[in-house]
Amino acid sequence: MKKNIGFLDRIIRIILAVVFAALYFMQVITGTIGLILLIVGGVLLATALIDFCPIYKILGINSIPPEEMD
């Protein structure tokens, strides 16, 4: 897998994952919506950690700046 997530994109994904988890575990958002947000947060965190987003691949998006490309 070729990396397609840049540094800023990774940071945003990690922050969103932490916020979604906090909202769920502090019971601010509960029920089905809470579970959906928790799952979305897990996917965001996973893609941030592996530097690869399958949806970006399908859409041909690459958030890595050209000067940072391997």
mmCIF file as Biopython writes it, N, C-alpha, C and O atoms, coordinates in Angstrom:
data_model
#
loop_
_atom_site.group_PDB
_atom_site.id
_atom_site.type_symbol
_atom_site.label_atom_id
_atom_site.label_alt_id
_atom_site.label_comp_id
_atom_site.label_asym_id
_atom_site.label_entity_id
_atom_site.label_seq_id
_atom_site.pdbx_PDB_ins_code
_atom_site.Cartn_x
_atom_site.Cartn_y
_atom_site.Cartn_z
_atom_site.occupancy
_atom_site.B_iso_or_equiv
_atom_site.auth_seq_id
_atom_site.auth_asym_id
_atom_site.pdbx_PDB_model_num
ATOM 1   N N  . MET A ? 1  ? 0.829   -1.175 0.000  1.0 0.0 1  A 1 
ATOM 2   C CA . MET A ? 1  ? 0.000   0.000  0.000  1.0 0.0 1  A 1 
ATOM 3   C C  . MET A ? 1  ? 0.875   1.241  0.000  1.0 0.0 1  A 1 
ATOM 4   O O  . MET A ? 1  ? 1.760   1.395  0.841  1.0 0.0 1  A 1 
ATOM 5   N N  . LYS A ? 2  ? 0.620   2.097  -0.930 1.0 0.0 2  A 1 
ATOM 6   C CA . LYS A ? 2  ? 1.344   3.353  -0.997 1.0 0.0 2  A 1 
ATOM 7   C C  . LYS A ? 2  ? 0.635   4.385  -0.121 1.0 0.0 2  A 1 
ATOM 8   O O  . LYS A ? 2  ? -0.588  4.518  -0.175 1.0 0.0 2  A 1 
ATOM 9   N N  . LYS A ? 3  ? 1.403   5.109  0.681  1.0 0.0 3  A 1 
ATOM 10  C CA . LYS A ? 3  ? 0.817   6.094  1.577  1.0 0.0 3  A 1 
ATOM 11  C C  . LYS A ? 3  ? 0.046   7.148  0.776  1.0 0.0 3  A 1 
ATOM 12  O O  . LYS A ? 3  ? 0.493   7.578  -0.287 1.0 0.0 3  A 1 
ATOM 13  N N  . ASN A ? 4  ? -1.117  7.560  1.295  1.0 0.0 4  A 1 
ATOM 14  C CA . ASN A ? 4  ? -1.867  8.608  0.628  1.0 0.0 4  A 1 
ATOM 15  C C  . ASN A ? 4  ? -2.494  9.592  1.625  1.0 0.0 4  A 1 
ATOM 16  O O  . ASN A ? 4  ? -3.386  10.363 1.270  1.0 0.0 4  A 1 
ATOM 17  N N  . ILE A ? 5  ? -2.017  9.555  2.878  1.0 0.0 5  A 1 
ATOM 18  C CA . ILE A ? 5  ? -2.514  10.470 3.904  1.0 0.0 5  A 1 
ATOM 19  C C  . ILE A ? 5  ? -1.351  11.312 4.405  1.0 0.0 5  A 1 
ATOM 20  O O  . ILE A ? 5  ? -0.353  10.777 4.889  1.0 0.0 5  A 1 
ATOM 21  N N  . GLY A ? 6  ? -1.478  12.624 4.290  1.0 0.0 6  A 1 
ATOM 22  C CA . GLY A ? 6  ? -0.449  13.551 4.733  1.0 0.0 6  A 1 
ATOM 23  C C  . GLY A ? 6  ? -0.505  13.807 6.232  1.0 0.0 6  A 1 
ATOM 24  O O  . GLY A ? 6  ? -1.396  13.316 6.926  1.0 0.0 6  A 1 
ATOM 25  N N  . PHE A ? 7  ? 0.447   14.573 6.715  1.0 0.0 7  A 1 
ATOM 26  C CA . PHE A ? 7  ? 0.589   14.829 8.147  1.0 0.0 7  A 1 
ATOM 27  C C  . PHE A ? 7  ? -0.638  15.530 8.726  1.0 0.0 7  A 1 
ATOM 28  O O  . PHE A ? 7  ? -1.171  15.093 9.746  1.0 0.0 7  A 1 
ATOM 29  N N  . LEU A ? 8  ? -1.088  16.601 8.096  1.0 0.0 8  A 1 
ATOM 30  C CA . LEU A ? 8  ? -2.239  17.348 8.595  1.0 0.0 8  A 1 
ATOM 31  C C  . LEU A ? 8  ? -3.495  16.481 8.580  1.0 0.0 8  A 1 
ATOM 32  O O  . LEU A ? 8  ? -4.295  16.534 9.514  1.0 0.0 8  A 1 
ATOM 33  N N  . ASP A ? 9  ? -3.668  15.704 7.555  1.0 0.0 9  A 1 
ATOM 34  C CA . ASP A ? 9  ? -4.803  14.786 7.440  1.0 0.0 9  A 1 
ATOM 35  C C  . ASP A ? 9  ? -4.769  13.774 8.587  1.0 0.0 9  A 1 
ATOM 36  O O  . ASP A ? 9  ? -5.808  13.483 9.178  1.0 0.0 9  A 1 
ATOM 37  N N  . ARG A ? 10 ? -3.601  13.239 8.907  1.0 0.0 10 A 1 
ATOM 38  C CA . ARG A ? 10 ? -3.447  12.281 10.014 1.0 0.0 10 A 1 
ATOM 39  C C  . ARG A ? 10 ? -3.851  12.913 11.342 1.0 0.0 10 A 1 
ATOM 40  O O  . ARG A ? 10 ? -4.580  12.308 12.128 1.0 0.0 10 A 1 
ATOM 41  N N  . ILE A ? 11 ? -3.375  14.130 11.587 1.0 0.0 11 A 1 
ATOM 42  C CA . ILE A ? 11 ? -3.670  14.819 12.840 1.0 0.0 11 A 1 
ATOM 43  C C  . ILE A ? 11 ? -5.175  15.045 12.982 1.0 0.0 11 A 1 
ATOM 44  O O  . ILE A ? 11 ? -5.737  14.819 14.054 1.0 0.0 11 A 1 
ATOM 45  N N  . ILE A ? 12 ? -5.824  15.488 11.915 1.0 0.0 12 A 1 
ATOM 46  C CA . ILE A ? 12 ? -7.270  15.727 11.944 1.0 0.0 12 A 1 
ATOM 47  C C  . ILE A ? 12 ? -8.021  14.431 12.219 1.0 0.0 12 A 1 
ATOM 48  O O  . ILE A ? 12 ? -8.966  14.418 13.008 1.0 0.0 12 A 1 
ATOM 49  N N  . ARG A ? 13 ? -7.613  13.348 11.580 1.0 0.0 13 A 1 
ATOM 50  C CA . ARG A ? 13 ? -8.263  12.050 11.795 1.0 0.0 13 A 1 
ATOM 51  C C  . ARG A ? 13 ? -8.109  11.572 13.235 1.0 0.0 13 A 1 
ATOM 52  O O  . ARG A ? 13 ? -9.058  11.046 13.816 1.0 0.0 13 A 1 
ATOM 53  N N  . ILE A ? 14 ? -6.932  11.746 13.809 1.0 0.0 14 A 1 
ATOM 54  C CA . ILE A ? 14 ? -6.692  11.331 15.191 1.0 0.0 14 A 1 
ATOM 55  C C  . ILE A ? 14 ? -7.526  12.170 16.158 1.0 0.0 14 A 1 
ATOM 56  O O  . ILE A ? 14 ? -8.122  11.639 17.095 1.0 0.0 14 A 1 
ATOM 57  N N  . ILE A ? 15 ? -7.565  13.477 15.926 1.0 0.0 15 A 1 
ATOM 58  C CA . ILE A ? 15 ? -8.358  14.358 16.790 1.0 0.0 15 A 1 
ATOM 59  C C  . ILE A ? 15 ? -9.834  13.985 16.724 1.0 0.0 15 A 1 
ATOM 60  O O  . ILE A ? 15 ? -10.497 13.897 17.757 1.0 0.0 15 A 1 
ATOM 61  N N  . LEU A ? 16 ? -10.353 13.765 15.520 1.0 0.0 16 A 1 
ATOM 62  C CA . LEU A ? 16 ? -11.761 13.384 15.384 1.0 0.0 16 A 1 
ATOM 63  C C  . LEU A ? 16 ? -12.044 12.054 16.075 1.0 0.0 16 A 1 
ATOM 64  O O  . LEU A ? 16 ? -13.082 11.902 16.719 1.0 0.0 16 A 1 
ATOM 65  N N  . ALA A ? 17 ? -11.146 11.104 15.952 1.0 0.0 17 A 1 
ATOM 66  C CA . ALA A ? 17 ? -11.329 9.803  16.605 1.0 0.0 17 A 1 
ATOM 67  C C  . ALA A ? 17 ? -11.386 9.964  18.123 1.0 0.0 17 A 1 
ATOM 68  O O  . ALA A ? 17 ? -12.225 9.348  18.781 1.0 0.0 17 A 1 
ATOM 69  N N  . VAL A ? 18 ? -10.510 10.777 18.674 1.0 0.0 18 A 1 
ATOM 70  C CA . VAL A ? 18 ? -10.490 11.006 20.125 1.0 0.0 18 A 1 
ATOM 71  C C  . VAL A ? 18 ? -11.772 11.719 20.571 1.0 0.0 18 A 1 
ATOM 72  O O  . VAL A ? 18 ? -12.354 11.364 21.596 1.0 0.0 18 A 1 
ATOM 73  N N  . VAL A ? 19 ? -12.209 12.718 19.807 1.0 0.0 19 A 1 
ATOM 74  C CA . VAL A ? 19 ? -13.439 13.447 20.140 1.0 0.0 19 A 1 
ATOM 75  C C  . VAL A ? 19 ? -14.642 12.515 20.098 1.0 0.0 19 A 1 
ATOM 76  O O  . VAL A ? 19 ? -15.465 12.529 21.013 1.0 0.0 19 A 1 
ATOM 77  N N  . PHE A ? 20 ? -14.756 11.701 19.042 1.0 0.0 20 A 1 
ATOM 78  C CA . PHE A ? 20 ? -15.878 10.767 18.932 1.0 0.0 20 A 1 
ATOM 79  C C  . PHE A ? 20 ? -15.887 9.779  20.095 1.0 0.0 20 A 1 
ATOM 80  O O  . PHE A ? 20 ? -16.941 9.494  20.663 1.0 0.0 20 A 1 
ATOM 81  N N  . ALA A ? 21 ? -14.715 9.260  20.447 1.0 0.0 21 A 1 
ATOM 82  C CA . ALA A ? 21 ? -14.625 8.313  21.562 1.0 0.0 21 A 1 
ATOM 83  C C  . ALA A ? 21 ? -15.005 9.003  22.878 1.0 0.0 21 A 1 
ATOM 84  O O  . ALA A ? 21 ? -15.728 8.429  23.692 1.0 0.0 21 A 1 
ATOM 85  N N  . ALA A ? 22 ? -14.525 10.222 23.086 1.0 0.0 22 A 1 
ATOM 86  C CA . ALA A ? 22 ? -14.844 10.949 24.316 1.0 0.0 22 A 1 
ATOM 87  C C  . ALA A ? 22 ? -16.342 11.225 24.419 1.0 0.0 22 A 1 
ATOM 88  O O  . ALA A ? 22 ? -16.935 11.061 25.485 1.0 0.0 22 A 1 
ATOM 89  N N  . LEU A ? 23 ? -16.949 11.644 23.315 1.0 0.0 23 A 1 
ATOM 90  C CA . LEU A ? 23 ? -18.389 11.903 23.318 1.0 0.0 23 A 1 
ATOM 91  C C  . LEU A ? 23 ? -19.182 10.651 23.644 1.0 0.0 23 A 1 
ATOM 92  O O  . LEU A ? 23 ? -20.184 10.708 24.356 1.0 0.0 23 A 1 
ATOM 93  N N  . TYR A ? 24 ? -18.728 9.518  23.119 1.0 0.0 24 A 1 
ATOM 94  C CA . TYR A ? 24 ? -19.431 8.258  23.373 1.0 0.0 24 A 1 
ATOM 95  C C  . TYR A ? 24 ? -19.243 7.801  24.823 1.0 0.0 24 A 1 
ATOM 96  O O  . TYR A ? 24 ? -20.220 7.485  25.502 1.0 0.0 24 A 1 
ATOM 97  N N  . PHE A ? 25 ? -18.008 7.765  25.296 1.0 0.0 25 A 1 
ATOM 98  C CA . PHE A ? 25 ? -17.737 7.228  26.625 1.0 0.0 25 A 1 
ATOM 99  C C  . PHE A ? 25 ? -18.172 8.167  27.750 1.0 0.0 25 A 1 
ATOM 100 O O  . PHE A ? 25 ? -18.376 7.717  28.878 1.0 0.0 25 A 1 
ATOM 101 N N  . MET A ? 26 ? -18.318 9.460  27.465 1.0 0.0 26 A 1 
ATOM 102 C CA . MET A ? 26 ? -18.857 10.393 28.451 1.0 0.0 26 A 1 
ATOM 103 C C  . MET A ? 26 ? -20.380 10.450 28.353 1.0 0.0 26 A 1 
ATOM 104 O O  . MET A ? 26 ? -21.024 11.228 29.057 1.0 0.0 26 A 1 
ATOM 105 N N  . GLN A ? 27 ? -20.942 9.637  27.491 1.0 0.0 27 A 1 
ATOM 106 C CA . GLN A ? 27 ? -22.374 9.495  27.278 1.0 0.0 27 A 1 
ATOM 107 C C  . GLN A ? 27 ? -23.051 10.796 26.860 1.0 0.0 27 A 1 
ATOM 108 O O  . GLN A ? 27 ? -24.207 11.043 27.204 1.0 0.0 27 A 1 
ATOM 109 N N  . VAL A ? 28 ? -22.315 11.632 26.111 1.0 0.0 28 A 1 
ATOM 110 C CA . VAL A ? 28 ? -22.910 12.819 25.521 1.0 0.0 28 A 1 
ATOM 111 C C  . VAL A ? 28 ? -23.743 12.399 24.322 1.0 0.0 28 A 1 
ATOM 112 O O  . VAL A ? 28 ? -24.838 12.915 24.101 1.0 0.0 28 A 1 
ATOM 113 N N  . ILE A ? 29 ? -23.218 11.463 23.554 1.0 0.0 29 A 1 
ATOM 114 C CA . ILE A ? 29 ? -23.937 10.890 22.413 1.0 0.0 29 A 1 
ATOM 115 C C  . ILE A ? 29 ? -24.066 9.392  22.673 1.0 0.0 29 A 1 
ATOM 116 O O  . ILE A ? 29 ? -23.068 8.699  22.871 1.0 0.0 29 A 1 
ATOM 117 N N  . THR A ? 30 ? -25.305 8.900  22.670 1.0 0.0 30 A 1 
ATOM 118 C CA . THR A ? 30 ? -25.537 7.504  22.984 1.0 0.0 30 A 1 
ATOM 119 C C  . THR A ? 30 ? -26.383 6.841  21.903 1.0 0.0 30 A 1 
ATOM 120 O O  . THR A ? 30 ? -26.747 7.468  20.908 1.0 0.0 30 A 1 
ATOM 121 N N  . GLY A ? 31 ? -26.679 5.598  22.110 1.0 0.0 31 A 1 
ATOM 122 C CA . GLY A ? 31 ? -27.544 4.857  21.192 1.0 0.0 31 A 1 
ATOM 123 C C  . GLY A ? 31 ? -26.860 4.539  19.882 1.0 0.0 31 A 1 
ATOM 124 O O  . GLY A ? 31 ? -25.637 4.417  19.814 1.0 0.0 31 A 1 
ATOM 125 N N  . THR A ? 32 ? -27.661 4.408  18.846 1.0 0.0 32 A 1 
ATOM 126 C CA . THR A ? 32 ? -27.160 4.029  17.527 1.0 0.0 32 A 1 
ATOM 127 C C  . THR A ? 32 ? -26.198 5.068  16.969 1.0 0.0 32 A 1 
ATOM 128 O O  . THR A ? 32 ? -25.157 4.720  16.411 1.0 0.0 32 A 1 
ATOM 129 N N  . ILE A ? 33 ? -26.545 6.336  17.117 1.0 0.0 33 A 1 
ATOM 130 C CA . ILE A ? 33 ? -25.661 7.403  16.613 1.0 0.0 33 A 1 
ATOM 131 C C  . ILE A ? 33 ? -24.305 7.345  17.315 1.0 0.0 33 A 1 
ATOM 132 O O  . ILE A ? 33 ? -23.266 7.518  16.678 1.0 0.0 33 A 1 
ATOM 133 N N  . GLY A ? 34 ? -24.313 7.102  18.614 1.0 0.0 34 A 1 
ATOM 134 C CA . GLY A ? 34 ? -23.066 6.985  19.369 1.0 0.0 34 A 1 
ATOM 135 C C  . GLY A ? 34 ? -22.208 5.836  18.885 1.0 0.0 34 A 1 
ATOM 136 O O  . GLY A ? 34 ? -20.995 5.985  18.733 1.0 0.0 34 A 1 
ATOM 137 N N  . LEU A ? 35 ? -22.826 4.688  18.640 1.0 0.0 35 A 1 
ATOM 138 C CA . LEU A ? 35 ? -22.075 3.531  18.136 1.0 0.0 35 A 1 
ATOM 139 C C  . LEU A ? 35 ? -21.518 3.794  16.744 1.0 0.0 35 A 1 
ATOM 140 O O  . LEU A ? 35 ? -20.382 3.427  16.442 1.0 0.0 35 A 1 
ATOM 141 N N  . ILE A ? 36 ? -22.316 4.429  15.904 1.0 0.0 36 A 1 
ATOM 142 C CA . ILE A ? 36 ? -21.840 4.754  14.551 1.0 0.0 36 A 1 
ATOM 143 C C  . ILE A ? 36 ? -20.638 5.686  14.632 1.0 0.0 36 A 1 
ATOM 144 O O  . ILE A ? 36 ? -19.644 5.475  13.938 1.0 0.0 36 A 1 
ATOM 145 N N  . LEU A ? 37 ? -20.719 6.713  15.473 1.0 0.0 37 A 1 
ATOM 146 C CA . LEU A ? 37 ? -19.587 7.634  15.622 1.0 0.0 37 A 1 
ATOM 147 C C  . LEU A ? 37 ? -18.363 6.920  16.189 1.0 0.0 37 A 1 
ATOM 148 O O  . LEU A ? 37 ? -17.237 7.210  15.783 1.0 0.0 37 A 1 
ATOM 149 N N  . LEU A ? 38 ? -18.567 5.997  17.114 1.0 0.0 38 A 1 
ATOM 150 C CA . LEU A ? 38 ? -17.449 5.240  17.676 1.0 0.0 38 A 1 
ATOM 151 C C  . LEU A ? 38 ? -16.774 4.390  16.604 1.0 0.0 38 A 1 
ATOM 152 O O  . LEU A ? 38 ? -15.546 4.315  16.556 1.0 0.0 38 A 1 
ATOM 153 N N  . ILE A ? 39 ? -17.559 3.755  15.752 1.0 0.0 39 A 1 
ATOM 154 C CA . ILE A ? 39 ? -17.009 2.944  14.662 1.0 0.0 39 A 1 
ATOM 155 C C  . ILE A ? 39 ? -16.281 3.827  13.649 1.0 0.0 39 A 1 
ATOM 156 O O  . ILE A ? 39 ? -15.187 3.488  13.199 1.0 0.0 39 A 1 
ATOM 157 N N  . VAL A ? 40 ? -16.888 4.952  13.295 1.0 0.0 40 A 1 
ATOM 158 C CA . VAL A ? 40 ? -16.238 5.888  12.361 1.0 0.0 40 A 1 
ATOM 159 C C  . VAL A ? 40 ? -14.917 6.382  12.950 1.0 0.0 40 A 1 
ATOM 160 O O  . VAL A ? 40 ? -13.918 6.490  12.239 1.0 0.0 40 A 1 
ATOM 161 N N  . GLY A ? 41 ? -14.914 6.679  14.246 1.0 0.0 41 A 1 
ATOM 162 C CA . GLY A ? 41 ? -13.686 7.104  14.911 1.0 0.0 41 A 1 
ATOM 163 C C  . GLY A ? 41 ? -12.619 6.026  14.868 1.0 0.0 41 A 1 
ATOM 164 O O  . GLY A ? 41 ? -11.440 6.325  14.680 1.0 0.0 41 A 1 
ATOM 165 N N  . GLY A ? 42 ? -13.023 4.769  15.040 1.0 0.0 42 A 1 
ATOM 166 C CA . GLY A ? 42 ? -12.065 3.662  14.944 1.0 0.0 42 A 1 
ATOM 167 C C  . GLY A ? 42 ? -11.465 3.536  13.563 1.0 0.0 42 A 1 
ATOM 168 O O  . GLY A ? 42 ? -10.268 3.291  13.412 1.0 0.0 42 A 1 
ATOM 169 N N  . VAL A ? 43 ? -12.302 3.704  12.554 1.0 0.0 43 A 1 
ATOM 170 C CA . VAL A ? 43 ? -11.812 3.646  11.165 1.0 0.0 43 A 1 
ATOM 171 C C  . VAL A ? 43 ? -10.870 4.819  10.896 1.0 0.0 43 A 1 
ATOM 172 O O  . VAL A ? 43 ? -9.822  4.642  10.274 1.0 0.0 43 A 1 
ATOM 173 N N  . LEU A ? 44 ? -11.237 6.013  11.359 1.0 0.0 44 A 1 
ATOM 174 C CA . LEU A ? 44 ? -10.356 7.174  11.175 1.0 0.0 44 A 1 
ATOM 175 C C  . LEU A ? 44 ? -9.006  6.960  11.849 1.0 0.0 44 A 1 
ATOM 176 O O  . LEU A ? 44 ? -7.963  7.279  11.277 1.0 0.0 44 A 1 
ATOM 177 N N  . LEU A ? 45 ? -9.030  6.420  13.066 1.0 0.0 45 A 1 
ATOM 178 C CA . LEU A ? 45 ? -7.779  6.167  13.784 1.0 0.0 45 A 1 
ATOM 179 C C  . LEU A ? 45 ? -6.936  5.115  13.068 1.0 0.0 45 A 1 
ATOM 180 O O  . LEU A ? 45 ? -5.722  5.270  12.936 1.0 0.0 45 A 1 
ATOM 181 N N  . ALA A ? 46 ? -7.580  4.053  12.610 1.0 0.0 46 A 1 
ATOM 182 C CA . ALA A ? 46 ? -6.847  2.985  11.909 1.0 0.0 46 A 1 
ATOM 183 C C  . ALA A ? 46 ? -6.199  3.511  10.634 1.0 0.0 46 A 1 
ATOM 184 O O  . ALA A ? 46 ? -5.031  3.227  10.368 1.0 0.0 46 A 1 
ATOM 185 N N  . THR A ? 47 ? -6.950  4.274  9.846  1.0 0.0 47 A 1 
ATOM 186 C CA . THR A ? 47 ? -6.384  4.790  8.600  1.0 0.0 47 A 1 
ATOM 187 C C  . THR A ? 47 ? -5.272  5.796  8.871  1.0 0.0 47 A 1 
ATOM 188 O O  . THR A ? 47 ? -4.314  5.889  8.103  1.0 0.0 47 A 1 
ATOM 189 N N  . ALA A ? 48 ? -5.397  6.551  9.965  1.0 0.0 48 A 1 
ATOM 190 C CA . ALA A ? 48 ? -4.341  7.500  10.321 1.0 0.0 48 A 1 
ATOM 191 C C  . ALA A ? 48 ? -3.064  6.765  10.723 1.0 0.0 48 A 1 
ATOM 192 O O  . ALA A ? 48 ? -1.961  7.201  10.391 1.0 0.0 48 A 1 
ATOM 193 N N  . LEU A ? 49 ? -3.215  5.652  11.435 1.0 0.0 49 A 1 
ATOM 194 C CA . LEU A ? 49 ? -2.040  4.920  11.895 1.0 0.0 49 A 1 
ATOM 195 C C  . LEU A ? 49 ? -1.320  4.177  10.773 1.0 0.0 49 A 1 
ATOM 196 O O  . LEU A ? 49 ? -0.105  3.988  10.840 1.0 0.0 49 A 1 
ATOM 197 N N  . ILE A ? 50 ? -2.054  3.754  9.740  1.0 0.0 50 A 1 
ATOM 198 C CA . ILE A ? 50 ? -1.396  3.030  8.646  1.0 0.0 50 A 1 
ATOM 199 C C  . ILE A ? 50 ? -1.081  3.927  7.448  1.0 0.0 50 A 1 
ATOM 200 O O  . ILE A ? 50 ? -0.526  3.468  6.450  1.0 0.0 50 A 1 
ATOM 201 N N  . ASP A ? 51 ? -1.443  5.220  7.554  1.0 0.0 51 A 1 
ATOM 202 C CA . ASP A ? 51 ? -1.162  6.207  6.487  1.0 0.0 51 A 1 
ATOM 203 C C  . ASP A ? 51 ? -1.793  5.847  5.152  1.0 0.0 51 A 1 
ATOM 204 O O  . ASP A ? 51 ? -1.272  6.226  4.104  1.0 0.0 51 A 1 
ATOM 205 N N  . PHE A ? 52 ? -2.887  5.134  5.170  1.0 0.0 52 A 1 
ATOM 206 C CA . PHE A ? 52 ? -3.532  4.730  3.921  1.0 0.0 52 A 1 
ATOM 207 C C  . PHE A ? 52 ? -5.043  4.767  4.087  1.0 0.0 52 A 1 
ATOM 208 O O  . PHE A ? 52 ? -5.583  4.250  5.066  1.0 0.0 52 A 1 
ATOM 209 N N  . CYS A ? 53 ? -5.724  5.384  3.119  1.0 0.0 53 A 1 
ATOM 210 C CA . CYS A ? 53 ? -7.175  5.439  3.130  1.0 0.0 53 A 1 
ATOM 211 C C  . CYS A ? 53 ? -7.690  4.808  1.830  1.0 0.0 53 A 1 
ATOM 212 O O  . CYS A ? 53 ? -7.428  5.326  0.744  1.0 0.0 53 A 1 
ATOM 213 N N  . PRO A ? 54 ? -8.417  3.697  1.938  1.0 0.0 54 A 1 
ATOM 214 C CA . PRO A ? 54 ? -8.930  3.036  0.738  1.0 0.0 54 A 1 
ATOM 215 C C  . PRO A ? 54 ? -9.877  3.924  -0.079 1.0 0.0 54 A 1 
ATOM 216 O O  . PRO A ? 54 ? -9.895  3.843  -1.307 1.0 0.0 54 A 1 
ATOM 217 N N  . ILE A ? 55 ? -10.655 4.761  0.593  1.0 0.0 55 A 1 
ATOM 218 C CA . ILE A ? 55 ? -11.564 5.662  -0.135 1.0 0.0 55 A 1 
ATOM 219 C C  . ILE A ? 55 ? -10.754 6.677  -0.936 1.0 0.0 55 A 1 
ATOM 220 O O  . ILE A ? 55 ? -11.109 6.989  -2.073 1.0 0.0 55 A 1 
ATOM 221 N N  . TYR A ? 56 ? -9.674  7.194  -0.361 1.0 0.0 56 A 1 
ATOM 222 C CA . TYR A ? 56 ? -8.796  8.099  -1.106 1.0 0.0 56 A 1 
ATOM 223 C C  . TYR A ? 56 ? -8.249  7.399  -2.351 1.0 0.0 56 A 1 
ATOM 224 O O  . TYR A ? 56 ? -8.164  8.001  -3.421 1.0 0.0 56 A 1 
ATOM 225 N N  . LYS A ? 57 ? -7.882  6.129  -2.206 1.0 0.0 57 A 1 
ATOM 226 C CA . LYS A ? 57 ? -7.338  5.356  -3.328 1.0 0.0 57 A 1 
ATOM 227 C C  . LYS A ? 57 ? -8.370  5.251  -4.453 1.0 0.0 57 A 1 
ATOM 228 O O  . LYS A ? 57 ? -8.047  5.455  -5.623 1.0 0.0 57 A 1 
ATOM 229 N N  . ILE A ? 58 ? -9.618  4.929  -4.084 1.0 0.0 58 A 1 
ATOM 230 C CA . ILE A ? 58 ? -10.680 4.795  -5.081 1.0 0.0 58 A 1 
ATOM 231 C C  . ILE A ? 58 ? -10.940 6.121  -5.783 1.0 0.0 58 A 1 
ATOM 232 O O  . ILE A ? 58 ? -11.149 6.153  -6.996 1.0 0.0 58 A 1 
ATOM 233 N N  . LEU A ? 59 ? -10.929 7.227  -5.020 1.0 0.0 59 A 1 
ATOM 234 C CA . LEU A ? 59 ? -11.216 8.540  -5.586 1.0 0.0 59 A 1 
ATOM 235 C C  . LEU A ? 59 ? -9.994  9.214  -6.206 1.0 0.0 59 A 1 
ATOM 236 O O  . LEU A ? 59 ? -10.117 10.275 -6.818 1.0 0.0 59 A 1 
ATOM 237 N N  . GLY A ? 60 ? -8.816  8.607  -6.052 1.0 0.0 60 A 1 
ATOM 238 C CA . GLY A ? 60 ? -7.591  9.179  -6.615 1.0 0.0 60 A 1 
ATOM 239 C C  . GLY A ? 60 ? -7.079  10.386 -5.844 1.0 0.0 60 A 1 
ATOM 240 O O  . GLY A ? 60 ? -6.420  11.256 -6.414 1.0 0.0 60 A 1 
ATOM 241 N N  . ILE A ? 61 ? -7.381  10.442 -4.546 1.0 0.0 61 A 1 
ATOM 242 C CA . ILE A ? 61 ? -6.953  11.562 -3.704 1.0 0.0 61 A 1 
ATOM 243 C C  . ILE A ? 61 ? -5.658  11.202 -2.991 1.0 0.0 61 A 1 
ATOM 244 O O  . ILE A ? 61 ? -5.470  10.064 -2.561 1.0 0.0 61 A 1 
ATOM 245 N N  . ASN A ? 62 ? -4.772  12.176 -2.870 1.0 0.0 62 A 1 
ATOM 246 C CA . ASN A ? 62 ? -3.521  12.004 -2.144 1.0 0.0 62 A 1 
ATOM 247 C C  . ASN A ? 62 ? -3.266  13.301 -1.384 1.0 0.0 62 A 1 
ATOM 248 O O  . ASN A ? 62 ? -3.038  14.340 -2.005 1.0 0.0 62 A 1 
ATOM 249 N N  . SER A ? 63 ? -3.299  13.262 -0.046 1.0 0.0 63 A 1 
ATOM 250 C CA . SER A ? 63 ? -3.132  14.483 0.740  1.0 0.0 63 A 1 
ATOM 251 C C  . SER A ? 63 ? -1.685  14.739 1.155  1.0 0.0 63 A 1 
ATOM 252 O O  . SER A ? 63 ? -1.419  15.648 1.942  1.0 0.0 63 A 1 
ATOM 253 N N  . ILE A ? 64 ? -0.755  13.948 0.635  1.0 0.0 64 A 1 
ATOM 254 C CA . ILE A ? 64 ? 0.665   14.173 0.927  1.0 0.0 64 A 1 
ATOM 255 C C  . ILE A ? 64 ? 1.171   15.262 -0.019 1.0 0.0 64 A 1 
ATOM 256 O O  . ILE A ? 64 ? 1.023   15.141 -1.236 1.0 0.0 64 A 1 
ATOM 257 N N  . PRO A ? 65 ? 1.778   16.341 0.538  1.0 0.0 65 A 1 
ATOM 258 C CA . PRO A ? 65 ? 2.337   17.376 -0.326 1.0 0.0 65 A 1 
ATOM 259 C C  . PRO A ? 65 ? 3.412   16.798 -1.252 1.0 0.0 65 A 1 
ATOM 260 O O  . PRO A ? 65 ? 4.147   15.892 -0.858 1.0 0.0 65 A 1 
ATOM 261 N N  . PRO A ? 66 ? 3.505   17.316 -2.474 1.0 0.0 66 A 1 
ATOM 262 C CA . PRO A ? 66 ? 4.480   16.768 -3.455 1.0 0.0 66 A 1 
ATOM 263 C C  . PRO A ? 66 ? 5.922   16.753 -2.939 1.0 0.0 66 A 1 
ATOM 264 O O  . PRO A ? 66 ? 6.675   15.839 -3.276 1.0 0.0 66 A 1 
ATOM 265 N N  . GLU A ? 67 ? 6.319   17.724 -2.142 1.0 0.0 67 A 1 
ATOM 266 C CA . GLU A ? 67 ? 7.708   17.771 -1.658 1.0 0.0 67 A 1 
ATOM 267 C C  . GLU A ? 67 ? 7.989   16.695 -0.609 1.0 0.0 67 A 1 
ATOM 268 O O  . GLU A ? 67 ? 9.153   16.414 -0.322 1.0 0.0 67 A 1 
ATOM 269 N N  . GLU A ? 68 ? 6.948   16.085 -0.028 1.0 0.0 68 A 1 
ATOM 270 C CA . GLU A ? 68 ? 7.138   15.038 0.968  1.0 0.0 68 A 1 
ATOM 271 C C  . GLU A ? 68 ? 6.965   13.635 0.402  1.0 0.0 68 A 1 
ATOM 272 O O  . GLU A ? 68 ? 7.105   12.659 1.138  1.0 0.0 68 A 1 
ATOM 273 N N  . MET A ? 69 ? 6.669   13.514 -0.867 1.0 0.0 69 A 1 
ATOM 274 C CA . MET A ? 69 ? 6.451   12.197 -1.496 1.0 0.0 69 A 1 
ATOM 275 C C  . MET A ? 69 ? 7.743   11.401 -1.464 1.0 0.0 69 A 1 
ATOM 276 O O  . MET A ? 69 ? 8.828   11.952 -1.652 1.0 0.0 69 A 1 
ATOM 277 N N  . ASP A ? 70 ? 7.623   10.092 -1.223 1.0 0.0 70 A 1 
ATOM 278 C CA . ASP A ? 70 ? 8.807   9.200  -1.205 1.0 0.0 70 A 1 
ATOM 279 C C  . ASP A ? 70 ? 9.389   9.018  -2.584 1.0 0.0 70 A 1 
ATOM 280 O O  . ASP A ? 70 ? 10.379  8.305  -2.748 1.0 0.0 70 A 1 
#
